[in-house]
Amino acid sequence: MRRIPLEVCVDTIEGAWTAAENGADRIELCAALSEGGLTPSSGLMAAASGLPIPVYAMIRPHAGGFSYSDADKTLMLRDIQAAEQAGLAGIVIGALTGEYELDRAFLATALSGTCLPATLHRAFDTLRDIAKGVSQALELGFERILTSGQAGRADQGLEVLASTVRHASGRIPVMAGSGVSSANAAHILRHTSVNELHASCSSPAEADNADTPETRLGLVPPSGIRKTNSALVRELRGAMDQFTEAAA
């Protein structure tokens, strides 16, 4: 049985190297993971291009929903060009209509205008018709679908994840994400047959900024900052490999 790919989402260059050096197979590069992940800066993209594993840039101009204005879309197309110019391996993108369907016109423009492969992100989880969404993702040329099974956590969306895999029928990989850890990886893999896993593998940073000028000015929160944790990456990778070995 082949190795199950592990994608780790990060929002710092230190986090990207931590993930790459401890078992990640691919990086989802973001800014502001606390906001669900936004487009990283061109500088961060350029720095991450030196990683030894593929790096996919999140293309998401702001927090909130996934229905975008014309100005947003113009910015997103420019950010895709920046990812290309930085030498990254792919992009992560999604966009919806006001009716919670994929914005096929914009996504077709975005994907046809780049040589980079694309992951359809968790905008997919808001779709009203999962089967239709899978078919449209295939038609648009997406490389994979990232989904939590329309739940807050992937381990709470097992039924929808399994249904998505069935609709995909091997034509496009389905990657489970949100709340994935070494504790539930085997359970998710066993009950859904998803092809890949996605996780932040992060933990709260040490509270060393509780009383600084930055915190007193409200520029930095005194707590709540999270960092990629090397041990969590290794543990998740190990749990996935153990599942693979047991299933062989």
Beta strands, then each sheet from edge to edge (+ up, - down):
strand 1: 6-10
strand 2: 26-29
strand 3: 55-58
strand 4: 90-93
strand 5: 118-120
strand 6: 144-147
strand 7: 174-177
strand 8: 196-199
strand 9: 202-204
strand 10: 226-228
sheet 1: 1+ 2+ 3+ 4+ 5+ 6+ 7+ 8+ 1+
sheet 2: 9+ 10-
end
